[in-house]
């Protein structure tokens, strides 16, 4: 899920968009809040420390830069983004949609 969220755009993923995408995935939230409760029970967000830790762990693959003043993650090489798109995102696009 995390790699897909980082690769949904052609060249980058805004930090805020990554937080929003991760907050929509119940599996990610279950993992993040496995040992602690969220600060607000009705508003569940991915903690900033989780994003910072993710960036630290993937530092050799990602770099943080600013896109029009907004922090964004960029892949350090386009082949990483291409590989993630082919493995995760193209599989989703080829699946039949219930709305078509």
C-alpha positions in Angstrom: 0.0 0.0 0.0 2.7 2.4 0.9 4.7 1.9 -2.3 1.5 2.3 -4.3 0.7 5.5 -2.5 4.2 6.9 -3.3 3.8 6.0 -6.9 0.3 7.0 -7.8 1.6 10.3 -9.5 4.0 10.3 -12.4 6.9 11.9 -10.5 6.2 12.5 -6.8 3.8 12.2 -3.9 3.0 15.1 -1.6 3.6 14.3 2.0 0.1 15.3 2.9 -1.4 13.1 0.2 0.6 10.1 1.5 -0.7 10.8 5.0 -4.3 10.9 3.6 -3.8 7.7 1.6 -2.4 5.8 4.5 -5.1 7.0 6.9 -7.7 5.4 4.5 -6.2 1.9 4.8 -7.4 0.0 7.9 -4.5 -2.4 7.8 -2.0 0.4 8.0 -3.9 2.1 10.8 -4.2 -1.2 12.7 -0.4 -1.7 12.5 0.3 1.9 13.5 -2.0 1.9 16.5 -1.2 -1.6 17.5 0.3 -0.6 20.9 -1.2 2.9 21.4 -4.6 4.4 21.0 -5.2 7.3 18.6 -5.3 10.7 20.3 -8.8 11.4 19.1 -11.2 8.4 18.7 -13.3 10.0 16.0 -10.4 11.4 14.0 -7.7 8.9 13.1 -4.6 10.2 11.3 -1.3 8.6 10.6 1.2 10.1 13.1 3.9 12.4 11.8 6.5 10.2 13.4 5.4 7.3 11.3 5.9 9.3 8.1 9.3 10.5 9.4 10.3 6.9 10.2 9.1 5.7 6.8 11.2 8.4 5.1 14.2 7.4 7.2 13.9 3.7 6.3 13.4 4.5 2.6 16.0 7.3 2.5 18.1 5.4 -0.1 15.0 5.2 -2.4 13.3 8.5 -1.7 14.2 12.1 -1.3 12.2 15.0 0.1 11.9 18.1 -1.9 9.4 20.9 -2.3 6.9 21.1 -5.1 5.5 24.7 -5.2 6.3 25.0 -1.5 4.6 21.7 -0.6 6.8 18.9 0.8 6.8 16.0 -1.6 8.5 12.6 -1.8 10.3 11.8 -5.1 11.8 8.5 -6.1 15.6 8.7 -6.4 15.4 6.9 -9.7 12.5 6.6 -12.2 13.0 2.8 -12.3 11.8 2.5 -8.8 8.5 4.2 -9.6 8.2 2.2 -12.9 8.7 -1.1 -11.0 6.1 -0.2 -8.3 3.6 0.9 -10.9 4.0 -2.3 -12.9 3.8 -4.5 -9.8 1.0 -2.9 -7.9 -0.9 -0.2 -9.8 -1.2 -1.8 -13.2 -2.7 -4.8 -11.6 -5.4 -2.7 -10.1 -6.2 -0.9 -13.4 -6.5 -4.2 -15.3 -9.0 -5.6 -12.7 -12.6 -5.1 -13.8 -14.4 -2.2 -12.1 -17.8 -2.8 -10.6 -18.9 0.6 -12.0 -18.3 -0.1 -15.7 
